[in-house]
Amino acid sequence: MLTFGTDGVRGKFGTELTESYAADLAVVAAQVLQCKTVVIGRDTRESGVLLETAIANALVKEGIETQLMGVAPTPAIAFSAMRRNVVAIAITASHNLYQDNGIKIFGAGGRKLSDSEQEEIEKQLLERTRKSASGAIGASSDLAKTAKPELVKEYCDWLSQIVDTTDFSKLHVVLDCANGAYSNVAPEVFTKLGATVTTINATPDGRNINEQCGATHPAMLCSVVKSVGAHFGIAFDGDGDRLIAVDETGEIVDGDHLIAISATEMKRRGTLRNNKVAVTVMTNIGFHQAMKKAEIEVVTTPVGDRSVLAALEENSLVLGGEQSGHIIYRDLATTGDGLLAALMLSAIVAGANKTLGEIASAAMTSFPQVLINLRVSKRVENIEKLFESEIAVAEKSLQANGRVLVRASGTEPMVRVMVEASQQATAESVAATLAQAITTRLG
């Protein structure tokens, strides 16, 4: 049985993630969360309609009102839950290819589920599946509901209002929509705000989501930004909860830089509550140095936007995110929102007499970073303790000019080795030495 990872459940459609599993999960979640209404949205995968139908039918049979958004970005689904104070389900596998699908569940008000809620859902789901298979799957004209496009429109209108005092008319932006849930939404919002928009990868066919495009494959965006002479480009992932930017020269501006840009701008405006920002252990050491120089405190969390959100709540902060491009403006949204972050960045560029490249360079300088993913024979716990001496030797070799992070995957037999150093060659050498030691003992 699939279990919750860092962001919902995810697996191969038809084998790991089936319609009956999705139906059972939705019913159990609704029971645990004690909800009467559930909003459901999906990305553009061909399996999304089948899962949407199975989930909606199962919930309606349980007497739970369902409101279908149809194709909708995950942030729009969370927004709808927040606006209506209801539970929401996003059917998406985020940046994975179309063969996978997944389910993200938002509690009432659009909040991420707590660990205890996830554990209770998993416990009751296991009991339910042991007793009997769900009979709630399959299309049903009596239960299926017509999607409500006005729910997505509310989200678009809200975004537009946030930056409606900024003049976007002089901006030329390239948007890579990853053939995903933002394919219609993002170009519409930017165009409505007056920007000149060049759109790529916005013709989803059910199977081309994230395929050599979007935030995980920005090469095409880099090329198009330069060829059309745009001010910058934005690449979303398939469900739209993260972004990567590209400056006017085609250079990538990652999540670390985007958070640094927002943090320094918010501090300048006096809106960076408690003068702190929350990021994960994967955040580049260059970010930490830049924040120290800007006299902004940094709260560091484990990997995953759930961890970042928890830190934002605990410390009453308004900004946090990940290097991968999940950026959370907690005073505005309950989850990472790629389009919101894109608009906030665009407003900064529009109001500055500088290019995005100049703004990004001023915000921080990244240290060379090497990441090696090692598949091992079985999942490992306490990996840092197991290789304590090897890690200590690596850190000593870097001194204050870098850092080492070794962590085990929480979902598969994988160990991740990350090394940052002032020189690329040094980072590569130290990472390779650590990887060899781990492979020798665990391979």
N, C-alpha and C positions, 0 to 999 in steps of 0.2 A: 504494500500500500504506500502511495506517495505521502510524504510528510512535509510540513512547512519548512522552507529554507529561509534565506535571509529576506525574501520578499514573496510570500505566497507559496503555492505548489506549482510544479512545472514538470512536464514529461512528454514523451512521444504520444501523439494522439492516436487513439485506437488500441494501444497496447498498455502503456503506463497510465495514460489519462484517457479514460473512457467516458461515455455519456452517462452510464449508470453511476460511476464514481463521482462525476461532477454533480449529478442530481442528489446523491446521498450527502456529499459535502455541503451543498447549499442548504439542504433541509436541516442538517445537524447544526450548521453555523447559525441559521435563523433561530433555532431553538435555544442554543447556548446564549446568543445575544438578545433573546427575547424581543424580537422585532415583529412588527405588523406590516411593514412595507420594506421592499428591497428594490433598489435601482440597479439595473443590469446594463452594462455596455461591453463592447468587444472591439478588438482591433481587426485587421483586414484578412486574417488567415481564413482559408476555406473551411476549416473545421469550426470556426467560431459560431456559425449559424446553428450547427448541430448541438453544440454545447449550450448555446443560448436557449434553444428550444427545450432541451432536457432540463435545464435548471429552472426555467420559467414554469414549465408544466409541473415539475415537482413541488415548487413553492406554492403555486395556485392550488394544487390538490391539498396542501396543508392549510389552506385558508389565508395565505399571505399575499397581500397585494403586490403585484410586480409592475414596475415601470421600465419599459425597454427604451434604451437610448439608441440602439443600433450601433453602427460604427462610431466610436467615440474615444478620444484620447483618455488614458488613465487619469490625468489631472482633471479632466472635465467630469469624469465619473465621481471622483472624490469631491469635487466642487459641488456637484448636485447633491451628494450625501450631506455635505456641510450646510448647504443652503436650506435643505429640508429636514435636517436632523434625522436622517434615516440611515439604514445599513445599505452598503453598495457592494456589488460584485463586478470586478473587471476581468473579462475573459481575455487573457493575453499571455504570451511568453516573452514579452519585452523585446530584447535585442536578438533572441534566437531566431533561427530560420523557420519556415512555415510548417515543417513536419512536427515541431513541438507546439504545444499550447499550455496554458496555465490558468490559474485562478488566483486573483488577489482579492482579499476581503477587507472592506473598510467598516469599522464599527460606526454606530450612530454619530453623525456629525463629521464623517469623513476621516476619522482617526485610524491609525494603524492598530492592529490587534496587539494586546499585551501578550507576554509569554504564557501567562496563566490561561488566558482565553484560548490561545492556540493549542495548548496542552489538553484542555478540556474538550475542544472540538475533535482533536485526534483520538482521544480516549473514547468519546461517544461514537465517532465514526467507525472505529474498529469494532465496537459492540454491535453497531447497526449492520455492518457488512457481514459479520459472523452469523447473525440471525437469518438474514435473507437478502437476496439481491433486490435492488430497487426496481419497481415496475413503472417508474415515472418517466422513462425516456420515450423519445419518438415525437414526431410532429403531431400536433392536435389543433385543429382549427378552433375548437371550443376554448382551449386554454391559451393558445398563442396570442400575443398582443401586438398591436401595431406600434412601431417605434415612434417616439416622440421627438422629432427634430428640434422642437423648441427648447429641450433640455440642453442641447449642445449650443444653441443660439444664446441662451442665457450666459453660458460660460464665455462665449466670444464677446458678448456685450460687456461683461464684467471686466475682461482683460482690456478692452479698448478704453474703458473709463479710467483705468489705473494710470494710463500714460497719455490721456487725451489733451493734456496741456503742453505736450512736447510736439514740436514740428518735425515730422518724419519726411516731409516732402523733398528734402535734398538728399535722402538716403537711397542708394541702390543696393538691395540685399538679394543674395542668392539663397534660396531655401531648399535644402535636401530633405524631403519628407519620408525617406526610407520606404516608400510605397506602403506606408502605414497609416495610422489613425489620424495623423495631421495633414494628410494629402489634400483635403479640401479646406480644413480649418485654418491652418497657418497662413497660406497665401491670402485667404479672404481677410483675415485680421490685419495683416501688414498692408494690404492694398487699401482697406478701409481707413487706415491711419495716414494714408497719403504717400507711402513709400513706393519706389519703383521696385518691382519684384520679378526676379527670374526664378522660376520653379523647376526643379529636377526631381526625378524619382517620385512622382506623385500620381502614378497610374496603377494602382494596386489590382492584381488579378487573382488574389488569393494565395499565390505561391511565390511571389517575388518580394515579399516583405523582408527587409534587411539584407537582401541578396546583393552583396558587393556595393552597398550604398548605406547612407545614414551615418549615425554617430560612430559605428564600429568600423566603417570603411569610407573615410572622408576623401580618398584620393580624387574622385570625380569632382567633388565640391571644390577642392583646391584648384583644380584645372579650370573649372568654369568661372570661378571668381576672377582669376587672372584674365581669362579670354574675353570676358564681357566688361572688364574694368569696373567691377562692383566695389563698393566700399568695404564689404565683408560678406561672409557667408555663415549660415547656420545649418548644422546637420542634427536632426532629431533621430531617436531610435523608434522602433516600430510602434510602441504604445505611447511615446511622447513624454515620458517622465524624466528624460535627460537630453542634453544637447552638448555638442562640441562646436566651437566657432573656428572660423578661418579668417585671417586678416587679409588686407588688400594685396599682399604679396603671395598669398597662397600658403602661408605658414599657419599651422594648427595652434589654436589657443584653447588649451584644455581646461578641465574643471577647476584645477588649482588656480590658474590665472583668472578665470572668470569670478571665482569667489574672492580672490585678492582684490580685483577691480571693484567689486561691489562693496567689500568691507571698507576699503579706503574712502570710497565715495560716500558711503553711509556715515562713516566717522566724520567726514568733512561737513556733512549736512546735519550732524547731531542726531541721527536716527539709529545708530548702532547701539541698541540697548545694552547696558552694562559693559559696553566697550569690549565685547568678546565675540568670537566666532567659533563654531564647532566644525571640526573636520575629522577624518578617520586616520588610522595609523598608516594608510597608504599615501597620505598627502606628502608631497615633496618637501624636503628639508629647506629648499629655497623659499617656500611659502612661510615657514616658521621664521626664517630670518627676516623676511619682508615685514611680517606682522610685528616682530620685535622692534624693527626700525620705525614702524608706524605707531608704535606704542599701543598695539591692540593685543589683548590676551587671546590665547588659543586653547580651546578645550578639545582634547583628542579622544576619539571613541574607537571601538572595534569597527570592522568593516560592515557596511550595510546602512541604508538610509533609516532603518528603524532605530539603529543605535544613535544616529545623528539626531533624529527627532526626539529621542529620549533625553539627550543632552540639552537640546534646545528647551524642552519643557522644564527639566530639572533646574537649569540655570537662568530661566526666563530670558532667552536669547531670541533674536529675530533672523539670524542668518547662519546657514551651515550647509555642508554638502560634501561631495566626494570628487576625487580626481577624474572619475569616469564621466562626470557631468550632471549627476543628480545634485540639484541646487534647490534648497528649501528657504523660502521667504516666509517664516512662520507667522508673521503678523498678517499675512495675506492668504496663505494656503496651508493645507494639512499634509502635503506630500511634495515630493520633487515635481516641478512643473517646467518642462522644457520651453514652452512658449512664453510663459511668464518670465523666465530667466532671459529669453531672447529679447523680449520687449524691454526689460530693465537695462540690458546691455545696450540695446539700440538707443535708448533715451540718453544714456551716458555719452555714447559716441556723438549723437546728434547735438548735444549741448556742449561738446568740447571742440576746441580748435586744433584737434589732433586726430590722427588716424587710429584705428584699433590697434595696429602694430605698435605704435608709439605708446598708447595707453597700457597695453599688455606688458611691454618691456619695462615701463616705469613701475608697474605694480609689483613685479617680482622677477627673479631670474631662477630658472629651474636648474637643479643639479642633474647631471646625467644619471639616469636610472635604468637599471637592468632588472628584469623580472623573469625568473625561470620557474616554470611549472613542472613538477616532477611527479609522475604517476608511480605510486608505490604499491606493495603487495596487499596492504590493508590500511584502513583508516587508523590514524595515529593521534593520540592525545598527549598533551604536555610536550609537544615537539621542542619547545624552547628549552625545557629542562633536559631533555634527552641529548640535545646537542649544545649544551651550555658552554662547554669548553671551546668548541669550534667557533661558536658565535663570538665568544670573548676574544679569541685570537683575531678574528676578522675585524671586530670593532677597534681593537688596539691598533691594527694596521692603518685604519682610516683616521684615527684620532678624532679631532673635532671637525674634520672636513668631510663627513659623510655619516651614514648610518646603515644598519643591517636589520632586516625584518624577516624572520622565518616563521611561517604559520601553516597550520594544517587546514585543509578545506573542511568545512562543516558538513558537506553533503556527499563527498566522494573521496576515494583513496588518492589524495593529491596533497603534495607539500609545495608551498609557494615560497620561493627565495627571492627577496628583493634587496638590492644593494644600491645605495646612492653614494656618489663620490664626486670630487671636484673635477676629475678627469674620466672620460668614458672608458679608457683602457683599464684604469684602476677598478672601476665598478665591475667591468666584465671579468677581470681576473679574480677578484674576491668572490664574486657570485659563482664562478665556475668551480672554484676550490670548495666552497660550501656545498654546491650541488653534488660534486663528486663524493664528498664525505657522506652525504645523506643517501645517495644511490647505493654506495657500497654497503651500508648497514641495513637499508630498508628496501632496496630494489628487489 
